Amino acid sequence: MTAYRCPGCDFVYDEAKGAPREGFPAGTPWAQVPDDWCCPDCAVREKIDFEPEASEATGNDTRRVTP
């Protein structure tokens, strides 16, 4: 499973943990989080602004690399 980080405040949505206080139980995939969902900590960013993080399960780094 993958985690996604808010670039504004570093809140992390981890698919394995979900966000129960936001109504997303553990195991809720990112694709099932509504596109207009905002960060619960800073309320500024939309889902599209979140950045994928390294997968803990596989150790693969899913972040984009810029030259």
Biopython code that builds the backbone (N, CA, C, O; Angstrom):
import numpy as np
from Bio.PDB.StructureBuilder import StructureBuilder

atoms = [
    (1, "MET", "N", (0.844, -1.173, 0.000)),
    (1, "MET", "CA", (0.000, 0.000, 0.000)),
    (1, "MET", "C", (0.895, 1.244, 0.000)),
    (1, "MET", "O", (2.055, 1.194, 0.408)),
    (2, "THR", "N", (0.340, 2.333, -0.457)),
    (2, "THR", "CA", (1.095, 3.560, -0.620)),
    (2, "THR", "C", (0.611, 4.620, 0.359)),
    (2, "THR", "O", (-0.521, 4.568, 0.839)),
    (3, "ALA", "N", (1.466, 5.562, 0.645)),
    (3, "ALA", "CA", (1.120, 6.702, 1.477)),
    (3, "ALA", "C", (1.267, 7.968, 0.642)),
    (3, "ALA", "O", (2.069, 8.020, -0.291)),
    (4, "TYR", "N", (0.488, 8.982, 0.985)),
    (4, "TYR", "CA", (0.503, 10.242, 0.254)),
    (4, "TYR", "C", (0.669, 11.381, 1.252)),
    (4, "TYR", "O", (-0.024, 11.427, 2.268)),
    (5, "ARG", "N", (1.593, 12.306, 0.959)),
    (5, "ARG", "CA", (1.945, 13.395, 1.869)),
    (5, "ARG", "C", (1.446, 14.735, 1.349)),
    (5, "ARG", "O", (1.572, 15.048, 0.165)),
    (6, "CYS", "N", (0.877, 15.517, 2.257)),
    (6, "CYS", "CA", (0.458, 16.880, 1.929)),
    (6, "CYS", "C", (1.700, 17.763, 1.904)),
    (6, "CYS", "O", (2.424, 17.816, 2.898)),
    (7, "PRO", "N", (1.970, 18.456, 0.805)),
    (7, "PRO", "CA", (3.158, 19.298, 0.740)),
    (7, "PRO", "C", (3.043, 20.570, 1.584)),
    (7, "PRO", "O", (4.039, 21.255, 1.814)),
    (8, "GLY", "N", (1.843, 20.880, 2.040)),
    (8, "GLY", "CA", (1.657, 22.083, 2.839)),
    (8, "GLY", "C", (1.990, 21.903, 4.309)),
    (8, "GLY", "O", (2.550, 22.801, 4.938)),
    (9, "CYS", "N", (1.642, 20.727, 4.865)),
    (9, "CYS", "CA", (1.823, 20.542, 6.307)),
    (9, "CYS", "C", (2.424, 19.187, 6.670)),
    (9, "CYS", "O", (2.646, 18.905, 7.847)),
    (10, "ASP", "N", (2.688, 18.356, 5.679)),
    (10, "ASP", "CA", (3.284, 17.032, 5.874)),
    (10, "ASP", "C", (2.341, 16.003, 6.492)),
    (10, "ASP", "O", (2.804, 14.964, 6.962)),
    (11, "PHE", "N", (1.020, 16.264, 6.504)),
    (11, "PHE", "CA", (0.067, 15.229, 6.894)),
    (11, "PHE", "C", (0.233, 14.072, 5.921)),
    (11, "PHE", "O", (0.399, 14.298, 4.722)),
    (12, "VAL", "N", (0.191, 12.835, 6.411)),
    (12, "VAL", "CA", (0.350, 11.668, 5.549)),
    (12, "VAL", "C", (-0.914, 10.822, 5.590)),
    (12, "VAL", "O", (-1.373, 10.416, 6.658)),
    (13, "TYR", "N", (-1.472, 10.559, 4.399)),
    (13, "TYR", "CA", (-2.562, 9.596, 4.280)),
    (13, "TYR", "C", (-1.925, 8.279, 3.879)),
    (13, "TYR", "O", (-1.373, 8.153, 2.785)),
    (14, "ASP", "N", (-2.002, 7.301, 4.765)),
    (14, "ASP", "CA", (-1.446, 5.972, 4.523)),
    (14, "ASP", "C", (-2.612, 5.036, 4.240)),
    (14, "ASP", "O", (-3.486, 4.859, 5.089)),
    (15, "GLU", "N", (-2.632, 4.435, 3.050)),
    (15, "GLU", "CA", (-3.733, 3.549, 2.682)),
    (15, "GLU", "C", (-3.929, 2.429, 3.701)),
    (15, "GLU", "O", (-5.063, 2.031, 3.965)),
    (16, "ALA", "N", (-2.860, 1.923, 4.268)),
    (16, "ALA", "CA", (-2.954, 0.827, 5.232)),
    (16, "ALA", "C", (-3.664, 1.272, 6.513)),
    (16, "ALA", "O", (-4.387, 0.488, 7.128)),
    (17, "LYS", "N", (-3.458, 2.524, 6.910)),
    (17, "LYS", "CA", (-4.050, 3.043, 8.152)),
    (17, "LYS", "C", (-5.371, 3.763, 7.916)),
    (17, "LYS", "O", (-6.200, 3.857, 8.820)),
    (18, "GLY", "N", (-5.569, 4.275, 6.691)),
    (18, "GLY", "CA", (-6.755, 5.059, 6.403)),
    (18, "GLY", "C", (-6.721, 6.383, 7.146)),
    (18, "GLY", "O", (-5.662, 6.846, 7.569)),
    (19, "ALA", "N", (-7.884, 6.982, 7.299)),
    (19, "ALA", "CA", (-8.041, 8.219, 8.080)),
    (19, "ALA", "C", (-9.404, 8.129, 8.759)),
    (19, "ALA", "O", (-10.358, 8.781, 8.335)),
    (20, "PRO", "N", (-9.492, 7.321, 9.815)),
    (20, "PRO", "CA", (-10.790, 7.082, 10.459)),
    (20, "PRO", "C", (-11.540, 8.353, 10.860)),
    (20, "PRO", "O", (-12.765, 8.407, 10.744)),
    (21, "ARG", "N", (-10.827, 9.365, 11.325)),
    (21, "ARG", "CA", (-11.520, 10.600, 11.722)),
    (21, "ARG", "C", (-12.122, 11.330, 10.523)),
    (21, "ARG", "O", (-12.991, 12.188, 10.678)),
    (22, "GLU", "N", (-11.648, 10.977, 9.319)),
    (22, "GLU", "CA", (-12.173, 11.562, 8.085)),
    (22, "GLU", "C", (-13.198, 10.650, 7.410)),
    (22, "GLU", "O", (-13.761, 10.999, 6.373)),
    (23, "GLY", "N", (-13.436, 9.471, 8.010)),
    (23, "GLY", "CA", (-14.411, 8.537, 7.456)),
    (23, "GLY", "C", (-13.828, 7.499, 6.518)),
    (23, "GLY", "O", (-14.576, 6.827, 5.808)),
    (24, "PHE", "N", (-12.497, 7.348, 6.497)),
    (24, "PHE", "CA", (-11.840, 6.369, 5.636)),
    (24, "PHE", "C", (-11.174, 5.313, 6.509)),
    (24, "PHE", "O", (-10.106, 5.562, 7.068)),
    (25, "PRO", "N", (-11.790, 4.132, 6.634)),
    (25, "PRO", "CA", (-11.202, 3.091, 7.483)),
    (25, "PRO", "C", (-9.888, 2.564, 6.921)),
    (25, "PRO", "O", (-9.565, 2.779, 5.753)),
    (26, "ALA", "N", (-9.146, 1.878, 7.761)),
    (26, "ALA", "CA", (-7.880, 1.258, 7.341)),
    (26, "ALA", "C", (-8.118, 0.421, 6.095)),
    (26, "ALA", "O", (-9.123, -0.281, 5.989)),
    (27, "GLY", "N", (-7.184, 0.504, 5.154)),
    (27, "GLY", "CA", (-7.287, -0.256, 3.913)),
    (27, "GLY", "C", (-7.995, 0.485, 2.789)),
    (27, "GLY", "O", (-8.116, -0.047, 1.686)),
    (28, "THR", "N", (-8.468, 1.708, 3.047)),
    (28, "THR", "CA", (-9.143, 2.475, 1.997)),
    (28, "THR", "C", (-8.110, 2.958, 0.985)),
    (28, "THR", "O", (-7.225, 3.740, 1.333)),
    (29, "PRO", "N", (-8.214, 2.498, -0.278)),
    (29, "PRO", "CA", (-7.246, 2.931, -1.290)),
    (29, "PRO", "C", (-7.417, 4.414, -1.630)),
    (29, "PRO", "O", (-8.511, 4.969, -1.532)),
    (30, "TRP", "N", (-6.337, 5.023, -2.021)),
    (30, "TRP", "CA", (-6.316, 6.441, -2.399)),
    (30, "TRP", "C", (-7.350, 6.737, -3.479)),
    (30, "TRP", "O", (-7.956, 7.808, -3.482)),
    (31, "ALA", "N", (-7.553, 5.800, -4.391)),
    (31, "ALA", "CA", (-8.505, 5.988, -5.489)),
    (31, "ALA", "C", (-9.938, 6.157, -4.981)),
    (31, "ALA", "O", (-10.773, 6.731, -5.680)),
    (32, "GLN", "N", (-10.234, 5.668, -3.780)),
    (32, "GLN", "CA", (-11.587, 5.786, -3.226)),
    (32, "GLN", "C", (-11.786, 7.058, -2.402)),
    (32, "GLN", "O", (-12.900, 7.349, -1.967)),
    (33, "VAL", "N", (-10.720, 7.808, -2.187)),
    (33, "VAL", "CA", (-10.831, 9.095, -1.497)),
    (33, "VAL", "C", (-11.324, 10.103, -2.538)),
    (33, "VAL", "O", (-10.742, 10.198, -3.619)),
    (34, "PRO", "N", (-12.384, 10.857, -2.233)),
    (34, "PRO", "CA", (-12.921, 11.796, -3.226)),
    (34, "PRO", "C", (-11.878, 12.813, -3.705)),
    (34, "PRO", "O", (-11.015, 13.239, -2.939)),
    (35, "ASP", "N", (-11.972, 13.188, -4.969)),
    (35, "ASP", "CA", (-11.017, 14.129, -5.564)),
    (35, "ASP", "C", (-11.031, 15.496, -4.886)),
    (35, "ASP", "O", (-10.013, 16.189, -4.878)),
    (36, "ASP", "N", (-12.169, 15.892, -4.318)),
    (36, "ASP", "CA", (-12.259, 17.206, -3.682)),
    (36, "ASP", "C", (-11.940, 17.163, -2.184)),
    (36, "ASP", "O", (-12.139, 18.150, -1.476)),
    (37, "TRP", "N", (-11.449, 16.024, -1.710)),
    (37, "TRP", "CA", (-11.068, 15.894, -0.295)),
    (37, "TRP", "C", (-9.882, 16.790, -0.013)),
    (37, "TRP", "O", (-8.929, 16.824, -0.792)),
    (38, "CYS", "N", (-9.928, 17.518, 1.097)),
    (38, "CYS", "CA", (-8.844, 18.412, 1.499)),
    (38, "CYS", "C", (-8.111, 17.848, 2.702)),
    (38, "CYS", "O", (-8.659, 17.037, 3.448)),
    (39, "CYS", "N", (-6.905, 18.267, 2.883)),
    (39, "CYS", "CA", (-6.091, 17.853, 4.015)),
    (39, "CYS", "C", (-6.812, 18.203, 5.319)),
    (39, "CYS", "O", (-7.242, 19.344, 5.492)),
    (40, "PRO", "N", (-6.952, 17.248, 6.236)),
    (40, "PRO", "CA", (-7.651, 17.534, 7.490)),
    (40, "PRO", "C", (-6.851, 18.417, 8.446)),
    (40, "PRO", "O", (-7.419, 18.967, 9.390)),
    (41, "ASP", "N", (-5.556, 18.562, 8.220)),
    (41, "ASP", "CA", (-4.739, 19.378, 9.113)),
    (41, "ASP", "C", (-4.615, 20.827, 8.655)),
    (41, "ASP", "O", (-4.694, 21.741, 9.476)),
    (42, "CYS", "N", (-4.422, 21.050, 7.352)),
    (42, "CYS", "CA", (-4.247, 22.434, 6.897)),
    (42, "CYS", "C", (-5.423, 22.926, 6.055)),
    (42, "CYS", "O", (-5.556, 24.129, 5.830)),
    (43, "ALA", "N", (-6.280, 22.013, 5.585)),
    (43, "ALA", "CA", (-7.499, 22.336, 4.836)),
    (43, "ALA", "C", (-7.253, 23.209, 3.610)),
    (43, "ALA", "O", (-8.173, 23.868, 3.124)),
    (44, "VAL", "N", (-6.038, 23.218, 3.115)),
    (44, "VAL", "CA", (-5.715, 24.062, 1.970)),
    (44, "VAL", "C", (-5.573, 23.241, 0.695)),
    (44, "VAL", "O", (-6.002, 23.669, -0.376)),
    (45, "ARG", "N", (-4.979, 22.078, 0.813)),
    (45, "ARG", "CA", (-4.658, 21.272, -0.365)),
    (45, "ARG", "C", (-5.809, 20.355, -0.760)),
    (45, "ARG", "O", (-6.561, 19.875, 0.089)),
    (46, "GLU", "N", (-5.932, 20.122, -2.056)),
    (46, "GLU", "CA", (-6.850, 19.120, -2.562)),
    (46, "GLU", "C", (-6.079, 17.831, -2.793)),
    (46, "GLU", "O", (-4.848, 17.832, -2.783)),
    (47, "LYS", "N", (-6.782, 16.752, -2.998)),
    (47, "LYS", "CA", (-6.170, 15.434, -3.166)),
    (47, "LYS", "C", (-5.081, 15.435, -4.238)),
    (47, "LYS", "O", (-4.053, 14.778, -4.072)),
    (48, "ILE", "N", (-5.289, 16.152, -5.315)),
    (48, "ILE", "CA", (-4.329, 16.149, -6.424)),
    (48, "ILE", "C", (-2.967, 16.709, -6.008)),
    (48, "ILE", "O", (-1.954, 16.402, -6.637)),
    (49, "ASP", "N", (-2.938, 17.526, -4.958)),
    (49, "ASP", "CA", (-1.688, 18.128, -4.504)),
    (49, "ASP", "C", (-0.835, 17.189, -3.658)),
    (49, "ASP", "O", (0.352, 17.446, -3.459)),
    (50, "PHE", "N", (-1.420, 16.111, -3.161)),
    (50, "PHE", "CA", (-0.670, 15.177, -2.321)),
    (50, "PHE", "C", (0.381, 14.446, -3.148)),
    (50, "PHE", "O", (0.168, 14.159, -4.326)),
    (51, "GLU", "N", (1.515, 14.149, -2.523)),
    (51, "GLU", "CA", (2.627, 13.500, -3.207)),
    (51, "GLU", "C", (2.804, 12.079, -2.692)),
    (51, "GLU", "O", (2.812, 11.866, -1.480)),
    (52, "PRO", "N", (2.947, 11.091, -3.594)),
    (52, "PRO", "CA", (3.170, 9.713, -3.137)),
    (52, "PRO", "C", (4.503, 9.581, -2.410)),
    (52, "PRO", "O", (5.496, 10.208, -2.779)),
    (53, "GLU", "N", (4.503, 8.757, -1.379)),
    (53, "GLU", "CA", (5.715, 8.506, -0.600)),
    (53, "GLU", "C", (6.189, 7.082, -0.833)),
    (53, "GLU", "O", (5.506, 6.288, -1.480)),
    (54, "ALA", "N", (7.350, 6.768, -0.307)),
    (54, "ALA", "CA", (7.899, 5.420, -0.420)),
    (54, "ALA", "C", (6.940, 4.421, 0.204)),
    (54, "ALA", "O", (6.348, 4.681, 1.252)),
    (55, "SER", "N", (6.797, 3.296, -0.439)),
    (55, "SER", "CA", (5.949, 2.228, 0.073)),
    (55, "SER", "C", (6.686, 1.474, 1.165)),
    (55, "SER", "O", (7.771, 0.943, 0.930)),
    (56, "GLU", "N", (6.102, 1.423, 2.364)),
    (56, "GLU", "CA", (6.742, 0.714, 3.467)),
    (56, "GLU", "C", (6.754, -0.790, 3.223)),
    (56, "GLU", "O", (7.682, -1.482, 3.640)),
    (57, "ALA", "N", (5.735, -1.289, 2.555)),
    (57, "ALA", "CA", (5.625, -2.732, 2.345)),
    (57, "ALA", "C", (6.707, -3.261, 1.411)),
    (57, "ALA", "O", (7.249, -4.345, 1.627)),
    (58, "THR", "N", (7.020, -2.481, 0.361)),
    (58, "THR", "CA", (7.980, -2.958, -0.628)),
    (58, "THR", "C", (9.318, -2.252, -0.541)),
    (58, "THR", "O", (10.319, -2.741, -1.065)),
    (59, "GLY", "N", (9.337, -1.110, 0.116)),
    (59, "GLY", "CA", (10.564, -0.332, 0.181)),
    (59, "GLY", "C", (10.816, 0.453, -1.093)),
    (59, "GLY", "O", (11.859, 1.095, -1.222)),
    (60, "ASN", "N", (9.884, 0.417, -2.036)),
    (60, "ASN", "CA", (10.043, 1.153, -3.286)),
    (60, "ASN", "C", (9.753, 2.625, -3.057)),
    (60, "ASN", "O", (8.811, 2.976, -2.347)),
    (61, "ASP", "N", (10.546, 3.464, -3.647)),
    (61, "ASP", "CA", (10.330, 4.893, -3.556)),
    (61, "ASP", "C", (9.449, 5.294, -4.725)),
    (61, "ASP", "O", (9.856, 5.163, -5.879)),
    (62, "THR", "N", (8.233, 5.789, -4.439)),
    (62, "THR", "CA", (7.290, 6.130, -5.495)),
    (62, "THR", "C", (7.266, 7.623, -5.784)),
    (62, "THR", "O", (6.440, 8.084, -6.572)),
    (63, "ARG", "N", (8.157, 8.388, -5.161)),
    (63, "ARG", "CA", (8.205, 9.824, -5.422)),
    (63, "ARG", "C", (8.820, 10.100, -6.783)),
    (63, "ARG", "O", (9.642, 9.332, -7.283)),
    (64, "ARG", "N", (8.405, 11.208, -7.366)),
    (64, "ARG", "CA", (8.982, 11.620, -8.640)),
    (64, "ARG", "C", (10.377, 12.181, -8.413)),
    (64, "ARG", "O", (10.640, 12.836, -7.404)),
    (65, "VAL", "N", (11.250, 11.923, -9.348)),
    (65, "VAL", "CA", (12.614, 12.439, -9.261)),
    (65, "VAL", "C", (12.784, 13.478, -10.348)),
    (65, "VAL", "O", (12.512, 13.215, -11.520)),
    (66, "THR", "N", (13.239, 14.668, -9.954)),
    (66, "THR", "CA", (13.472, 15.712, -10.941)),
    (66, "THR", "C", (14.966, 15.939, -11.078)),
    (66, "THR", "O", (15.681, 16.025, -10.079)),
    (67, "PRO", "N", (15.440, 16.036, -12.320)),
    (67, "PRO", "CA", (16.881, 16.219, -12.549)),
    (67, "PRO", "C", (17.378, 17.562, -12.081)),
    (67, "PRO", "O", (18.566, 17.858, -12.207)),
]
sb = StructureBuilder()
sb.init_structure("model")
sb.init_model(0)
sb.init_chain("A")
sb.init_seg("    ")
for serial, (resi, resn, name, xyz) in enumerate(atoms, 1):
    if name == "N":
        sb.init_residue(resn, " ", resi, " ")
    sb.init_atom(name, np.array(xyz, "f"), 0.0, 1.0, " ", f" {name:<3s}", serial, name[0])
structure = sb.get_structure()
